[in-house]
Amino acid sequence: MVEKFQKSKSGAAAKAERGKLLASAARERILIIDGAMGTMIQRHKFSEKDYRGKRFADWRRDVQGNNDLLSLTQPKVIQEIHEQYLAAGADLIETNTFNSQVISMADYGMEELAYEINVESAKLARAACDAWEKKTPKKPRFVAGAVGPTNRTASISPDVNNPGFRNISFDELRDAYRSQVKGLIVGGSDIILIETIFDTLNAKAAGVATLEAFEETGITLPIMISGTITDRSGRTLSGQTPTAFWYSMRHLKPFAIGLNCALGADLMRPHIAEIAGVADTLVSAYPNAGLPNAMGEYDETPHDMACQIEPWAKDGLLNIVGGCCGSTPDHIGHIAEHVLKHKPRQVPEITPKMRLSGLEPFVAG
């Protein structure tokens, strides 16, 4: 069924059909999103030469550590990582584009490559998903175009002596994100995932840019939004509580809202529970494999991580779940197995009221 409509339709109509498939799958079961790309890349121990490949052998700056570039120089490895997560049971695969916008790519002098990296990364994820849909035609697989937070923050000054200073503007962020999202759409993404949000103003710029990209391409995709609670304070870096964060982003009418990164499953649960209680849309969560050790590595085993997450599913908090930093296909496989028997969270009906947010949420009436 999946193959038939992909071959017979194109553009907006095909994407609308993919959206219906996604919504149908989410009603049937808790969907599984993949785990960490960076963790898997690190296993290959790529050298500077490996990152450069033939095309960038003479590049004027060091590029080692630019993981998104590997979609151009080591595409086979990136697609294989996607396929490992699909084999483990993932329904949603994130593109290798966490830093693929001109702002972050400036660190390597590769701003002009940002759009191309998004297109090619989405194509790799699309190819992996299409291959697995042929193997499991009753289980469609979806490409989530990953849009990271950039290495700048629009709400906070980087200069402690000048609180009013900003090193990025809203419009600069919007322009960078719009180009990124257009590349992700052209490459074949099914979803736009604005993730690891530490500054809600950055996310708002990404949201505006995404809607503009939809208008420019004529293709509208579901939007997923995933914030990050940076520490035990229970707030984003820019200071918002989970509920205030939701109130700030709900105007985008996202397919799903949730949290990822920063915390392990044990510390993330109360914040996911808070969002699950106020959001009238699907809830996603993909925590780290515990907290990093003294060497910056993650020690939580697949079994332990899955056992911590299963009660979330049992208690009806989840619609989409997976892993972030430190997680591997083994982690995703265990999580998928543990949540399989639990029904997805039922989206609650929320009484319409005026709901506003600063750092704290405000409900009128």
C-alpha positions in Angstrom: 0.0 0.0 0.0 2.8 2.4 0.9 4.7 1.8 -2.3 1.6 2.3 -4.5 0.8 5.8 -3.5 4.5 6.9 -3.4 4.8 5.9 -7.1 1.4 7.3 -8.2 1.5 10.6 -6.5 4.0 13.4 -6.0 4.4 16.7 -4.2 1.8 18.0 -1.8 -0.7 15.2 -2.5 1.8 12.5 -1.6 2.9 14.3 1.5 -0.7 14.6 2.6 -1.1 10.9 2.2 2.1 10.4 4.3 0.6 12.6 6.9 -2.5 10.5 7.1 -0.4 7.4 7.4 1.5 9.0 10.3 -1.6 10.0 12.1 -3.1 6.6 11.7 0.0 4.8 13.0 0.1 7.2 16.0 -3.5 6.2 16.9 -2.6 2.5 16.8 0.6 2.4 18.9 3.3 4.3 20.6 5.7 5.3 17.8 9.4 4.8 18.1 11.9 7.5 17.1 15.5 6.7 16.6 18.5 7.2 18.9 21.7 9.3 18.8 23.4 9.8 15.5 26.5 11.3 17.1 27.0 8.3 19.4 27.0 6.0 16.4 29.3 8.2 14.3 31.8 8.2 17.2 32.1 4.4 16.9 33.7 4.8 13.5 36.5 7.0 14.9 36.7 9.0 11.7 39.9 11.0 11.1 40.1 14.5 9.6 40.8 12.8 6.3 37.7 10.7 6.6 35.6 13.8 7.3 37.0 15.6 4.3 36.7 12.9 1.8 37.9 13.6 -1.7 35.7 16.6 -2.3 37.0 18.6 0.6 40.6 17.3 0.7 41.9 20.8 0.4 39.4 22.6 2.5 40.9 25.7 4.2 39.7 24.8 7.8 39.6 21.6 9.9 36.3 19.9 9.5 36.6 16.9 11.9 33.6 17.0 14.2 31.3 18.4 11.6 29.1 15.3 11.7 26.5 16.7 9.3 29.2 16.9 6.6 29.4 13.1 6.6 26.2 13.0 4.7 28.3 14.2 1.8 31.6 12.5 2.4 30.5 9.3 4.1 26.9 8.8 2.9 27.0 5.0 3.0 27.9 5.1 6.8 25.0 7.6 7.5 22.5 5.5 5.7 23.7 2.3 7.4 23.2 4.0 10.8 19.6 4.9 9.8 19.0 1.3 8.7 20.4 0.0 12.0 17.8 2.1 13.9 15.0 0.9 11.5 16.1 -2.7 12.1 15.8 -2.0 15.8 12.1 -1.0 15.4 12.2 2.8 14.8 9.2 4.3 13.0 10.7 7.8 12.7 14.3 8.5 11.5 15.9 11.8 12.1 18.0 13.3 9.4 21.7 14.0 10.0 21.1 17.8 10.0 21.2 18.9 13.6 23.7 21.7 12.7 22.9 22.1 9.0 22.1 25.8 8.8 24.4 28.7 7.9 24.9 29.9 11.5 26.4 26.7 12.8 28.2 25.8 9.5 30.1 29.1 9.8 32.3 27.4 12.3 33.8 25.4 9.4 33.4 28.0 6.7 30.8 25.9 5.1 27.8 28.1 5.1 27.2 27.6 1.4 26.8 23.9 1.9 24.0 24.1 4.4 21.1 23.7 1.9 22.9 20.9 0.0 23.5 19.0 3.3 19.9 19.1 4.2 18.7 17.9 0.8 21.2 15.0 0.7 20.7 14.0 4.4 17.0 13.8 3.8 17.5 11.7 0.7 19.7 9.3 2.7 17.0 8.9 5.4 14.3 8.6 2.8 16.2 5.8 1.0 16.6 3.9 4.3 12.9 4.3 5.2 11.8 3.3 1.7 14.0 0.2 1.8 12.5 -0.9 5.1 8.9 -0.2 4.0 9.5 -2.7 1.2 10.5 -5.2 3.9 7.6 -4.4 6.2 4.9 -2.9 4.0 2.4 -2.9 6.8 4.7 -0.7 8.9 5.4 2.7 7.2 8.6 4.5 8.2 8.9 8.2 8.4 11.7 10.8 7.8 11.9 13.5 10.5 13.8 16.5 9.2 15.9 17.5 12.2 16.2 21.2 12.9 18.6 21.9 15.8 18.9 25.0 18.0 22.0 26.5 16.4 25.0 27.6 18.4 23.5 31.0 19.2 20.7 32.2 21.5 18.3 35.0 20.8 17.1 35.5 24.3 20.3 35.6 26.3 23.4 37.8 26.1 26.7 35.9 25.7 28.4 38.8 27.5 27.9 38.8 31.2 28.9 42.5 31.3 26.4 43.5 28.7 23.0 41.9 29.3 21.3 43.7 26.4 23.8 42.4 23.8 22.7 39.7 21.3 25.0 38.0 18.8 22.1 36.9 16.6 18.7 38.4 15.6 15.3 36.8 15.1 15.4 37.5 11.4 18.9 36.0 11.0 17.6 32.9 12.6 14.5 32.8 10.6 16.4 33.1 7.3 18.8 30.4 8.2 16.0 28.0 9.3 13.9 28.7 6.2 16.7 27.6 3.9 17.2 24.5 6.1 13.6 23.5 6.1 13.2 23.9 2.4 16.2 21.6 1.9 14.7 19.0 4.2 11.4 19.2 2.3 13.1 18.9 -1.1 15.1 15.9 0.1 11.9 14.0 1.1 11.2 14.6 4.8 7.8 13.6 6.1 8.0 15.7 9.3 9.8 18.8 10.4 11.3 18.2 13.9 12.4 21.4 15.7 14.4 19.9 18.5 16.7 20.3 21.5 15.2 23.8 22.1 16.9 25.6 24.9 15.7 29.1 23.8 12.0 29.5 22.9 12.7 32.6 20.8 15.0 30.5 18.6 12.2 27.9 18.3 9.7 30.6 17.4 12.1 31.8 14.6 12.3 28.2 13.4 8.5 27.9 13.6 8.0 31.0 11.4 10.6 29.8 9.0 9.0 26.4 8.7 5.6 28.0 7.9 7.3 30.2 5.3 9.0 27.2 3.8 5.7 25.4 3.5 4.2 28.4 1.7 7.2 28.7 -0.7 7.3 25.0 -1.6 3.6 24.4 -1.6 4.1 21.4 0.7 2.9 21.3 4.3 4.3 18.7 6.7 3.5 17.8 10.3 5.6 19.7 12.8 7.2 18.2 15.9 8.6 20.4 18.7 11.0 19.1 21.3 12.4 21.3 24.1 15.2 20.5 26.5 15.1 21.0 30.3 18.7 21.8 31.0 19.0 20.8 34.6 17.2 19.8 37.8 15.6 23.3 37.9 12.9 22.0 35.6 13.3 24.9 33.1 14.7 25.5 29.7 17.9 27.5 29.5 15.9 30.6 28.7 13.9 30.0 31.9 10.6 28.6 30.9 8.7 25.8 32.7 7.4 22.9 30.5 3.9 24.3 30.6 5.0 27.8 29.7 7.0 26.3 26.9 4.0 24.6 25.5 1.9 27.7 25.7 4.6 29.6 23.8 4.6 27.1 21.0 1.1 25.8 20.7 0.2 28.4 18.0 2.1 26.2 15.5 -0.5 23.5 16.1 2.3 20.8 16.2 1.7 17.1 15.6 3.6 16.5 18.8 5.3 18.4 21.6 7.8 17.0 24.0 11.3 16.9 25.4 14.7 15.5 24.5 18.3 15.5 25.6 20.0 17.0 28.8 18.4 14.6 31.2 18.1 10.8 31.6 14.8 9.1 31.8 14.6 9.1 35.6 14.9 12.9 35.7 12.8 13.7 32.7 9.7 11.9 33.7 8.0 14.7 35.9 8.5 17.2 33.1 7.0 14.9 30.5 4.1 14.2 32.8 3.6 18.0 33.1 3.4 18.4 29.4 1.2 15.3 29.0 -1.3 17.0 31.3 -1.7 20.2 29.4 -1.0 19.5 25.8 -3.9 18.8 23.4 -1.7 17.1 21.0 0.7 14.1 20.9 3.6 13.9 23.4 7.1 12.8 22.5 10.1 12.0 24.7 13.6 10.9 23.9 15.9 11.3 26.9 19.6 10.6 27.1 21.0 7.3 28.1 21.4 8.6 31.7 23.8 11.4 32.6 27.3 11.6 31.2 30.1 10.2 33.3 33.4 11.9 34.1 34.7 11.1 30.6 31.6 12.5 28.9 30.3 9.0 28.1 26.9 7.4 28.8 26.7 4.3 30.9 23.0 3.5 31.1 22.4 0.1 29.5 19.6 -0.5 27.0 17.7 -2.7 29.6 17.9 -0.1 32.3 16.8 2.7 30.1 13.9 0.7 28.7 12.8 -0.3 32.2 12.8 3.4 33.3 10.7 4.4 30.3 8.1 1.6 30.3 6.2 3.1 33.3 5.7 6.2 31.3 4.0 4.2 28.7 2.0 2.2 31.2 0.8 5.4 32.8 -0.4 6.9 29.5 2.2 9.7 29.1 3.6 8.8 25.7 2.8 8.9 22.0 6.3 8.9 20.6 9.5 7.7 22.4 13.1 7.1 21.7 16.6 8.1 22.8 19.0 11.0 22.6 22.7 11.2 23.5 24.3 7.9 24.3 21.5 5.8 22.9 22.1 3.2 20.3 20.0 0.8 18.2 20.2 -1.6 21.2 18.6 1.0 23.4 15.9 1.7 20.8 15.2 -2.0 20.4 14.8 -2.5 24.1 12.6 0.6 24.4 10.4 -0.6 21.5 10.0 -4.0 23.1 9.1 -2.6 26.5 6.4 -0.1 25.3 4.9 -2.4 22.6 2.2 -3.8 24.9 1.0 -0.3 26.1 -1.5 1.9 24.4 -0.6 5.3 23.2 -1.6 8.3 25.4 -5.0 9.6 24.7 -5.0 13.3 23.8 -7.1 15.1 26.4 -9.7 17.7 25.6 -8.5 21.0 27.1 -11.1 23.6 28.0 -10.6 26.7 25.9 -9.2 29.6 27.9 -6.7 32.4 27.5 -3.3 30.8 28.1 -0.2 33.0 28.1 3.4 32.5 29.1 6.5 34.3 30.2 8.8 32.2 32.3 5.7 30.9 34.1 2.4 29.9 32.5 -0.7 32.1 33.0 -4.3 31.0 32.6 -7.1 33.6 32.6 -10.3 32.8 34.3 
